[in-house]
Amino acid sequence: MTLTGLVDLVCTEPTLIETIADARARRLPVLDVTAPAPMRPLIAATLSVDTVRGGAGRPVLLVSSTYREAEDLTAGLQSLLGEEAVAYYPAWETLPHERLSPRSDTVGRRLELLRRLAGNSDLPAPRIVVAPVRSVLQPQVMGLGNLKAIRLVVGEELDLSELAAALVDAAYTRVDLVERRGEFAVRGGIVDVFPPTEEHPVRVDFFGDTVEEIHYFSVADQHRPVASCC
């Protein structure tokens, strides 16, 4: 359910209009706004609407203190503005001093958002980015948003060895049987790959060097599920 009309109504509130004007004009170094928790998504949504109507043209960054609060804010804002207009920037589950790697789906979601912000994705840049404070404080390597995605299209030609090399360069792990995100397998003219941002792995059928079919399949039985793909 989308409540866009509610945002338009809030935009007519005089106090909020004045607050947004102060934020845009940067007349104050810090602008504190006290409001009940349910008003926070509405205020952020109003700021983003004002930006679209002639503001700076930049997304609104909404920082929360906890993961749970960030998830609640994301859900609330998506009901106000739509899913594509709001993006969640997750934090790594690991600390810098730990000898552990973050989950592949977390890395994939962060990269996809950075690519959207850099204009290198099929999806438009979000109007609001919601991030827990830990994700904002974590180190960020420059240029990640400019990484090129591996794109497969039915009917196009692609050498299997080049595809495998590109997947390895993109930090995918080659295995015999795909079971986890970030893995891929090559068996004859079939390439199985589990993108970090997808719910199911994807099977790519080749006829020679031509991509013949792309579809999801189930990890449990390695067969094609009901869900369609691409």
C-alpha positions in Angstrom: 0.0 0.0 0.0 1.3 3.4 -1.0 0.4 6.5 1.1 1.8 9.2 -1.3 -1.2 11.4 -0.7 -0.4 11.6 3.0 3.0 13.1 2.1 1.4 15.7 -0.1 -0.9 16.7 2.8 2.1 16.9 5.3 3.9 19.2 2.8 1.2 21.8 3.4 1.9 22.1 7.2 3.3 25.6 7.8 5.8 24.7 10.5 7.2 21.8 8.4 7.4 24.1 5.4 9.5 26.6 7.4 11.7 23.8 8.7 12.4 22.5 5.2 13.2 26.0 4.0 15.7 26.4 6.8 17.3 23.0 5.9 17.6 23.9 2.2 18.9 27.4 2.8 21.5 26.1 5.4 20.9 29.2 7.5 21.6 27.2 10.6 24.7 25.0 11.2 22.5 22.5 13.0 18.7 22.1 12.8 17.1 20.1 15.6 13.5 19.0 15.1 11.6 17.3 17.9 8.7 15.1 16.8 7.1 11.8 17.8 8.7 8.7 16.3 5.9 8.0 13.8 6.5 11.5 12.3 10.1 10.8 11.3 9.3 8.9 8.1 6.9 11.7 7.1 9.5 14.4 7.7 12.1 12.5 5.7 9.7 11.8 2.9 8.7 15.5 2.8 12.4 16.5 2.6 12.8 14.1 -0.4 9.7 15.4 -2.1 11.0 19.0 -1.7 14.3 18.0 -3.2 12.6 16.5 -6.2 10.6 19.7 -6.7 13.6 21.9 -7.1 16.0 21.3 -4.3 19.6 20.2 -4.5 18.8 17.0 -6.4 20.6 14.8 -4.0 19.2 11.8 -2.0 18.3 12.3 1.7 20.5 10.3 4.0 18.5 9.1 7.1 20.8 7.7 9.8 19.3 5.6 12.7 20.9 4.4 15.9 20.0 0.7 15.5 19.4 -1.9 12.8 15.8 -2.4 13.9 15.0 1.3 13.7 16.6 1.5 10.2 14.4 -1.4 9.0 11.3 0.1 10.5 12.1 3.5 8.9 12.7 1.8 5.5 9.4 -0.1 5.6 7.5 3.1 6.6 9.1 5.2 3.9 8.5 2.6 1.2 4.8 2.7 2.1 4.9 6.5 1.6 7.1 6.8 -1.5 7.3 3.3 -3.1 10.0 0.6 -2.9 12.3 2.0 -5.5 12.4 5.4 -3.9 13.8 4.2 -0.6 17.0 2.0 -0.2 18.5 0.4 2.9 22.2 0.5 3.3 23.1 -2.4 5.6 26.1 -2.6 7.9 28.7 -5.3 7.9 28.1 -8.0 10.5 31.8 -8.1 11.3 34.1 -5.7 13.1 37.3 -4.4 11.5 39.6 -6.4 13.8 37.7 -9.7 13.3 39.2 -12.1 10.7 35.9 -12.8 9.2 34.2 -11.7 6.0 30.8 -10.1 5.9 27.9 -12.0 4.4 27.9 -12.0 0.6 24.3 -10.8 0.4 25.2 -7.8 2.6 28.1 -7.0 0.3 25.9 -7.3 -2.7 23.2 -5.0 -1.3 25.8 -2.4 -0.5 27.4 -2.6 -3.9 24.0 -2.4 -5.7 23.1 0.7 -3.8 26.4 2.4 -4.5 26.0 1.5 -8.2 22.5 3.1 -8.2 23.9 6.3 -6.6 26.6 6.4 -9.2 24.1 6.0 -12.0 25.5 2.6 -13.1 22.4 0.5 -12.4 19.2 -0.3 -14.2 17.4 1.1 -11.2 17.2 4.9 -10.6 19.0 6.4 -7.7 16.8 6.3 -4.5 15.4 9.5 -3.1 16.1 8.4 0.5 18.9 6.2 1.8 18.3 4.7 5.3 21.4 3.5 7.1 22.1 2.5 10.7 24.9 4.6 12.2 27.3 1.6 12.1 27.1 1.3 8.3 28.0 5.0 8.0 31.0 4.8 10.3 32.5 1.7 8.6 35.3 2.4 6.1 34.2 2.7 2.5 36.5 2.1 -0.5 36.3 4.7 -3.2 35.0 3.8 -6.7 32.9 0.8 -5.7 29.9 2.3 -7.4 31.7 2.3 -10.7 32.3 -1.5 -10.8 30.7 -3.0 -13.9 28.1 -5.7 -13.4 28.2 -9.0 -15.2 25.2 -8.9 -17.6 23.8 -11.9 -19.4 21.0 -11.6 -22.0 19.2 -14.4 -23.8 20.4 -14.6 -27.5 23.7 -12.9 -26.9 27.1 -14.7 -27.3 29.6 -15.1 -24.6 32.6 -17.4 -24.2 32.2 -19.7 -21.1 35.8 -19.3 -20.0 35.5 -15.5 -20.2 32.3 -15.7 -18.1 34.0 -17.9 -15.5 37.0 -15.6 -15.3 34.7 -12.5 -14.9 32.8 -14.2 -12.0 36.1 -15.1 -10.3 37.2 -11.4 -10.7 33.9 -10.4 -9.1 34.8 -12.5 -6.0 32.5 -15.4 -6.8 33.7 -18.8 -5.6 33.8 -21.7 -8.1 32.3 -24.9 -6.7 30.9 -28.2 -8.0 27.4 -27.5 -6.7 25.9 -24.1 -6.0 24.4 -23.9 -2.5 25.3 -20.4 -1.1 25.2 -16.9 -2.4 28.4 -15.8 -4.1 29.1 -19.3 -5.7 29.0 -20.5 -9.3 29.5 -23.8 -11.1 30.1 -24.7 -14.7 29.0 -28.1 -16.0 29.2 -28.4 -19.8 27.0 -25.8 -21.3 25.3 -24.9 -18.1 26.4 -22.2 -15.7 24.8 -22.0 -12.2 25.4 -18.7 -10.3 23.9 -17.5 -7.0 23.9 -13.6 -7.1 24.1 -12.1 -3.5 21.0 -10.0 -4.0 18.7 -12.8 -5.4 16.5 -15.2 -3.4 17.2 -18.1 -5.7 20.3 -19.1 -7.8 20.2 -18.7 -11.5 20.8 -21.3 -14.2 22.2 -20.1 -17.6 21.8 -22.6 -20.4 24.2 -22.1 -23.4 24.0 -23.5 -26.9 27.6 -23.2 -28.0 28.5 -19.7 -27.0 24.9 -18.4 -27.2 22.8 -17.8 -24.1 19.8 -19.9 -24.8 17.8 -19.7 -21.5 18.0 -18.1 -18.0 15.9 -19.3 -15.1 15.9 -19.7 -11.4 16.3 -23.1 -9.7 16.0 -24.5 -6.3 19.0 -25.1 -4.1 17.3 -28.0 -2.3 16.8 -30.3 -5.3 18.8 -28.3 -8.0 15.6 -28.2 -10.2 13.7 -25.3 -11.6 11.2 -23.8 -9.1 7.9 -22.2 -9.9 9.3 -18.6 -9.9 10.2 -17.1 -13.2 13.3 -15.2 -14.0 14.7 -12.2 -16.0 
